[in-house]
Amino acid sequence: MLAPSLMLNLINTAYYGFGQFLPGFLSIFFFRSIRPAGIAACLITGDLFAIGMHLAQMNFLNINIGLIALLINFTVAYAISMYLKRKQKAQTAFEEPIACNSIELEETYPKNSVIVD
């Protein structure tokens, strides 16, 4: 009786938090390019944003806070995954396979040598 909206606030906060798992589930089943680090970061970002907006009692054009946090959640997951993908591609571009190193191949197998079975 002292706090009539307490249960409503609790249900809304739980809804905001549980709704942030949607990008993780969708990326596991449909979007294989999303990295696990991107999923973890988006969960944390979405939850913190939803709780922060709820505690600050922000209102953007009467749109549900969970939906706004979910859009930010998707954006963070995609951005971090693309950053990690680009970073991995840049690291592998500078690595040369050992078998293609011509100096080591010439030392191991000289050009004028005859191999007898």
N, CA, C and O of each residue as an XYZ file, in Angstrom:
468
protein
N       0.806     -1.189      0.000
C       0.000      0.000      0.000
C       0.858      1.265      0.000
O       0.448      2.309     -0.509
N       2.045      1.156      0.575
C       2.904      2.331      0.630
C       3.559      2.625     -0.728
O       3.887      3.774     -1.024
N       3.745      1.594     -1.542
C       4.366      1.782     -2.856
C       3.540      1.023     -3.894
O       3.863     -0.117     -4.227
N       2.482      1.641     -4.407
C       1.587      0.910     -5.322
C       2.227      0.573     -6.669
O       1.795     -0.370     -7.332
N       3.222      1.307     -7.074
C       3.828      1.044     -8.377
C       5.105      0.209     -8.264
O       5.827      0.053     -9.248
N       5.385     -0.323     -7.088
C       6.611     -1.091     -6.886
C       6.630     -2.354     -7.758
O       7.639     -2.654     -8.396
N       5.526     -3.083     -7.781
C       5.468     -4.312     -8.575
C       5.577     -4.001    -10.073
O       6.236     -4.737    -10.807
N       4.953     -2.945    -10.520
C       5.039     -2.554    -11.922
C       6.476     -2.188    -12.290
O       6.960     -2.575    -13.353
N       7.153     -1.455    -11.427
C       8.556     -1.102    -11.678
C       9.439     -2.345    -11.715
O      10.352     -2.435    -12.535
N       9.174     -3.285    -10.843
C       9.956     -4.512    -10.814
C       9.755     -5.329    -12.093
O      10.720     -5.841    -12.661
N       8.524     -5.450    -12.540
C       8.234     -6.195    -13.769
C       8.845     -5.496    -14.982
O       9.418     -6.154    -15.850
N       8.729     -4.189    -15.049
C       9.320     -3.443    -16.172
C      10.835     -3.571    -16.201
O      11.422     -3.749    -17.269
N      11.468     -3.484    -15.052
C      12.924     -3.607    -14.994
C      13.364     -5.002    -15.420
O      14.358     -5.146    -16.132
N      12.643     -6.022    -14.997
C      12.962     -7.389    -15.421
C      12.763     -7.541    -16.928
O      13.565     -8.190    -17.599
N      11.711     -6.951    -17.450
C      11.454     -7.000    -18.891
C      12.565     -6.322    -19.670
O      12.998     -6.833    -20.702
N      13.025     -5.195    -19.197
C      14.110     -4.486    -19.869
C      15.364     -5.354    -19.889
O      16.050     -5.439    -20.908
N      15.656     -5.988    -18.776
C      16.861     -6.817    -18.682
C      16.782     -8.070    -19.522
O      17.727     -8.393    -20.242
N      15.659     -8.789    -19.443
C      15.525    -10.034    -20.203
C      15.429     -9.771    -21.705
O      15.850    -10.607    -22.504
N      14.902     -8.663    -22.081
C      14.803     -8.328    -23.497
C      16.151     -8.131    -24.157
O      16.261     -8.226    -25.379
N      17.174     -7.858    -23.370
C      18.505     -7.617    -23.926
C      19.186     -8.900    -24.387
O      20.238     -8.835    -25.022
N      18.616    -10.060    -24.086
C      19.174    -11.326    -24.552
C      18.814    -11.629    -26.003
O      19.401    -12.529    -26.603
N      17.869    -10.905    -26.572
C      17.418    -11.168    -27.937
C      18.539    -11.099    -28.972
O      18.626    -12.010    -29.795
N      19.400    -10.084    -28.987
C      20.478    -10.075    -29.980
C      21.419    -11.270    -29.846
O      21.917    -11.784    -30.848
N      21.660    -11.710    -28.623
C      22.516    -12.880    -28.420
C      21.912    -14.131    -29.025
O      22.599    -14.883    -29.716
N      20.636    -14.360    -28.771
C      19.972    -15.535    -29.327
C      19.890    -15.468    -30.850
O      20.154    -16.459    -31.530
N      19.529    -14.317    -31.380
C      19.430    -14.192    -32.829
C      20.781    -14.370    -33.514
O      20.861    -14.983    -34.578
N      21.828    -13.845    -32.916
C      23.139    -13.965    -33.541
C      23.666    -15.391    -33.466
O      24.380    -15.828    -34.369
N      23.330    -16.121    -32.416
C      23.767    -17.510    -32.323
C      23.121    -18.347    -33.420
O      23.780    -19.198    -34.017
N      21.855    -18.118    -33.688
C      21.138    -18.950    -34.651
C      21.205    -18.443    -36.092
O      21.223    -19.254    -37.018
N      21.241    -17.140    -36.307
C      21.112    -16.610    -37.660
C      22.319    -15.835    -38.161
O      22.607    -15.878    -39.358
N      23.035    -15.132    -37.298
C      24.137    -14.272    -37.720
C      25.442    -14.814    -37.154
O      25.831    -14.465    -36.039
N      26.110    -15.655    -37.911
C      27.343    -16.287    -37.418
C      28.528    -15.324    -37.399
O      29.565    -15.643    -36.818
N      28.398    -14.175    -38.010
C      29.516    -13.234    -38.042
C      29.652    -12.436    -36.743
O      30.668    -11.776    -36.529
N      28.646    -12.491    -35.882
C      28.719    -11.782    -34.606
C      29.617    -12.576    -33.659
O      29.397    -13.769    -33.448
N      30.610    -11.928    -33.099
C      31.588    -12.575    -32.222
C      31.057    -12.685    -30.796
O      30.204    -11.890    -30.401
N      31.540    -13.648    -30.019
C      31.112    -13.779    -28.620
C      31.416    -12.527    -27.784
O      30.639    -12.174    -26.897
N      32.528    -11.864    -28.060
C      32.848    -10.631    -27.335
C      31.825     -9.546    -27.650
O      31.482     -8.746    -26.780
N      31.340     -9.512    -28.878
C      30.302     -8.553    -29.258
C      28.996     -8.833    -28.533
O      28.303     -7.907    -28.113
N      28.658    -10.116    -28.386
C      27.428    -10.487    -27.667
C      27.539    -10.098    -26.194
O      26.599     -9.544    -25.623
N      28.678    -10.387    -25.585
C      28.860    -10.043    -24.171
C      28.799     -8.530    -23.962
O      28.156     -8.053    -23.027
N      29.459     -7.790    -24.822
C      29.461     -6.329    -24.692
C      28.070     -5.750    -24.902
O      27.684     -4.797    -24.226
N      27.315     -6.323    -25.839
C      25.979     -5.780    -26.092
C      25.035     -6.080    -24.939
O      24.169     -5.264    -24.623
N      25.188     -7.233    -24.307
C      24.352     -7.532    -23.136
C      24.610     -6.545    -22.004
O      23.678     -6.025    -21.390
N      25.867     -6.301    -21.744
C      26.221     -5.379    -20.659
C      25.762     -3.964    -20.991
O      25.181     -3.283    -20.146
N      26.019     -3.525    -22.206
C      25.639     -2.173    -22.613
C      24.134     -1.981    -22.586
O      23.643     -0.978    -22.068
N      23.400     -2.935    -23.139
C      21.940     -2.830    -23.162
C      21.334     -2.797    -21.773
O      20.443     -1.993    -21.497
N      21.822     -3.677    -20.890
C      21.292     -3.697    -19.526
C      21.613     -2.407    -18.774
O      20.749     -1.838    -18.106
N      22.857     -1.952    -18.889
C      23.220     -0.713    -18.192
C      22.434      0.479    -18.722
O      22.010      1.341    -17.953
N      22.244      0.524    -20.025
C      21.496      1.632    -20.611
C      20.037      1.584    -20.171
O      19.468      2.619    -19.823
N      19.421      0.407    -20.180
C      18.019      0.280    -19.782
C      17.817      0.638    -18.316
O      16.880      1.357    -17.972
N      18.697      0.135    -17.454
C      18.573      0.446    -16.024
C      18.846      1.924    -15.773
O      18.163      2.557    -14.967
N      19.847      2.476    -16.464
C      20.152      3.904    -16.301
C      19.004      4.794    -16.727
O      18.680      5.769    -16.048
N      18.380      4.458    -17.862
C      17.239      5.256    -18.321
C      16.040      5.096    -17.381
O      15.291      6.046    -17.153
N      15.869      3.907    -16.848
C      14.753      3.683    -15.925
C      14.952      4.475    -14.629
O      14.020      5.107    -14.130
N      16.166      4.435    -14.095
C      16.430      5.162    -12.851
C      16.382      6.678    -13.056
O      15.975      7.416    -12.159
N      16.795      7.135    -14.228
C      16.748      8.570    -14.521
C      15.364      9.017    -14.982
O      15.119     10.211    -15.153
N      14.472      8.070    -15.180
C      13.100      8.325    -15.629
C      13.078      9.122    -16.929
O      12.320     10.081    -17.079
N      13.928      8.702    -17.863
C      13.971      9.340    -19.177
C      12.825      8.827    -20.037
O      12.348      7.706    -19.864
N      12.398      9.667    -20.960
C      11.322      9.298    -21.850
C      11.597      9.910    -23.218
O      11.648     11.132    -23.358
N      11.775      9.052    -24.232
C      12.007      9.512    -25.592
C      10.767      9.241    -26.428
O      10.557      8.113    -26.873
N       9.960     10.240    -26.643
C       8.773     10.158    -27.489
C       7.846      9.002    -27.104
O       7.213      8.402    -27.973
N       7.765      8.693    -25.830
C       6.930      7.612    -25.295
C       7.257      6.250    -25.891
O       6.382      5.390    -25.989
N       8.501      6.048    -26.286
C       8.957      4.748    -26.768
C       9.468      3.964    -25.570
O      10.112      4.521    -24.681
N       9.181      2.678    -25.552
C       9.593      1.817    -24.448
C      11.114      1.855    -24.282
O      11.853      1.779    -25.263
N      11.569      1.972    -23.048
C      12.996      2.045    -22.747
C      13.708      0.769    -23.201
O      14.836      0.826    -23.690
N      13.051     -0.377    -23.038
C      13.648     -1.642    -23.447
C      13.912     -1.704    -24.937
O      14.916     -2.275    -25.362
N      13.031     -1.126    -25.737
C      13.219     -1.116    -27.190
C      14.388     -0.215    -27.578
O      15.170     -0.562    -28.463
N      14.511      0.910    -26.937
C      15.636      1.812    -27.214
C      16.948      1.131    -26.829
O      17.924      1.187    -27.577
N      16.967      0.489    -25.661
C      18.169     -0.230    -25.225
C      18.478     -1.394    -26.162
O      19.644     -1.718    -26.389
N      17.439     -2.023    -26.706
C      17.638     -3.128    -27.634
C      18.279     -2.656    -28.937
O      19.129     -3.353    -29.492
N      17.892     -1.505    -29.422
C      18.514     -0.950    -30.624
C      19.987     -0.614    -30.386
O      20.837     -0.855    -31.243
N      20.271     -0.061    -29.225
C      21.665      0.218    -28.862
C      22.427     -1.095    -28.720
O      23.594     -1.192    -29.098
N      21.755     -2.098    -28.173
C      22.326     -3.422    -27.995
C      22.756     -4.015    -29.340
O      23.889     -4.477    -29.472
N      21.875     -4.009    -30.329
C      22.201     -4.515    -31.663
C      23.370     -3.742    -32.271
O      24.265     -4.333    -32.877
N      23.359     -2.437    -32.109
C      24.411     -1.599    -32.679
C      25.772     -1.922    -32.076
O      26.763     -2.022    -32.798
N      25.824     -2.084    -30.765
C      27.086     -2.405    -30.092
C      27.587     -3.781    -30.515
O      28.780     -3.952    -30.769
N      26.698     -4.758    -30.594
C      27.103     -6.112    -31.000
C      27.703     -6.099    -32.400
O      28.748     -6.706    -32.633
N      27.060     -5.425    -33.315
C      27.548     -5.366    -34.693
C      28.867     -4.602    -34.775
O      29.799     -5.045    -35.447
N      28.951     -3.470    -34.103
C      30.163     -2.642    -34.180
C      31.374     -3.375    -33.605
O      32.443     -3.367    -34.215
N      31.223     -3.994    -32.464
C      32.354     -4.691    -31.849
C      32.752     -5.904    -32.678
O      33.941     -6.189    -32.827
N      31.783     -6.612    -33.213
C      32.093     -7.783    -34.031
C      32.831     -7.387    -35.300
O      33.780     -8.064    -35.697
N      32.418     -6.317    -35.935
C      33.111     -5.875    -37.150
C      34.507     -5.350    -36.823
O      35.437     -5.536    -37.607
N      34.658     -4.697    -35.677
C      35.981     -4.228    -35.261
C      36.917     -5.410    -35.035
O      38.060     -5.395    -35.492
N      36.439     -6.429    -34.334
C      37.276     -7.598    -34.069
C      37.583     -8.360    -35.352
O      38.682     -8.894    -35.502
N      36.641     -8.419    -36.268
C      36.864     -9.096    -37.537
C      37.921     -8.360    -38.357
O      38.800     -8.983    -38.951
N      37.829     -7.038    -38.386
C      38.810     -6.231    -39.115
C      40.186     -6.333    -38.464
O      41.201     -6.384    -39.158
N      40.222     -6.363    -37.136
C      41.490     -6.474    -36.415
C      42.148     -7.827    -36.691
O      43.360     -7.900    -36.895
N      41.349     -8.894    -36.698
C      41.886    -10.224    -36.984
C      42.380    -10.308    -38.426
O      43.415    -10.917    -38.694
N      41.655     -9.709    -39.338
C      42.059     -9.726    -40.751
C      43.362     -8.966    -40.933
O      44.213     -9.376    -41.722
N      43.527     -7.863    -40.213
C      44.760     -7.077    -40.318
C      45.945     -7.835    -39.740
O      47.054     -7.738    -40.266
N      45.732     -8.582    -38.674
C      46.824     -9.349    -38.081
C      47.249    -10.493    -38.981
O      48.444    -10.759    -39.112
N      46.303    -11.172    -39.602
C      46.655    -12.303    -40.455
C      47.215    -11.856    -41.799
O      47.881    -12.642    -42.473
N      46.966    -10.625    -42.202
C      47.491    -10.145    -43.478
C      49.005     -9.971    -43.428
O      49.668    -10.106    -44.457
N      49.568     -9.675    -42.261
C      50.999     -9.452    -42.139
C      51.767    -10.723    -41.826
O      52.997    -10.727    -41.893
N      51.085    -11.786    -41.492
C      51.767    -13.037    -41.183
C      52.010    -13.807    -42.475
O      51.109    -13.957    -43.300
N      53.235    -14.292    -42.643
C      53.577    -15.076    -43.816
C      53.706    -16.526    -43.385
O      54.379    -16.817    -42.396
N      53.080    -17.433    -44.102
C      53.203    -18.841    -43.734
C      54.651    -19.299    -43.779
O      55.428    -18.807    -44.597
N      55.020    -20.218    -42.928
C      56.402    -20.685    -42.830
C      56.826    -21.375    -44.119
O      57.968    -21.212    -44.548
N      55.946    -22.133    -44.741
C      56.300    -22.879    -45.942
C      56.609    -21.974    -47.123
O      57.292    -22.401    -48.054
N      56.134    -20.753    -47.112
C      56.364    -19.844    -48.230
C      57.619    -18.999    -48.063
O      57.948    -18.207    -48.947
N      58.311    -19.148    -46.971
C      59.514    -18.368    -46.737
C      60.633    -18.962    -47.600
O      61.124    -20.049    -47.294
N      61.040    -18.286    -48.650
C      61.971    -18.834    -49.630
C      63.374    -19.027    -49.066
O      64.078    -19.941    -49.496
N      63.795    -18.209    -48.129
C      65.142    -18.339    -47.560
C      65.261    -19.656    -46.813
O      66.255    -20.366    -46.964
N      64.259    -19.992    -46.008
C      64.306    -21.249    -45.264
C      64.211    -22.439    -46.202
O      64.833    -23.471    -45.946
N      63.452    -22.324    -47.276
C      63.330    -23.433    -48.221
C      64.655    -23.691    -48.935
O      65.022    -24.847    -49.145
N      65.377    -22.636    -49.312
C      66.662    -22.804    -49.987
C      67.707    -23.398    -49.054
O      68.554    -24.175    -49.495
N      67.662    -23.045    -47.764
C      68.617    -23.620    -46.823
C      68.326    -25.097    -46.607
O      69.256    -25.886    -46.443
N      67.075    -25.483    -46.603
C      66.713    -26.873    -46.363
C      66.935    -27.726    -47.610
O      67.484    -28.825    -47.525
N      66.517    -27.230    -48.746
C      66.633    -27.952    -50.009
C      67.358    -27.068    -51.021
O      66.713    -26.256    -51.684
N      68.663    -27.199    -51.158
C      69.383    -26.384    -52.144
C      68.874    -26.672    -53.551
O      68.376    -27.763    -53.830
N      69.002    -25.690    -54.430
C      68.461    -25.801    -55.782
C      69.174    -26.876    -56.613
O      68.541    -27.507    -57.460
N      70.441    -27.094    -56.395
C      71.214    -28.023    -57.234
C      71.341    -29.404    -56.598
O      72.142    -30.209    -57.072
N      70.625    -29.696    -55.599
C      70.768    -30.990    -54.942
C      69.927    -32.042    -55.626
O      68.897    -31.729    -56.223
N      70.352    -33.271    -55.545
C      69.642    -34.401    -56.114
C      69.100    -35.231    -54.966
O      69.832    -35.590    -54.043
N      67.817    -35.531    -55.031
C      67.201    -36.326    -53.978
C      67.090    -37.752    -54.478
O      66.485    -38.002    -55.520
N      67.667    -38.684    -53.746
C      67.636    -40.093    -54.134
C      66.749    -40.835    -53.149
O      66.877    -40.695    -51.933
N      65.852    -41.623    -53.709
C      64.958    -42.409    -52.834
C      65.591    -43.676    -52.377
O      64.973    -44.444    -51.640
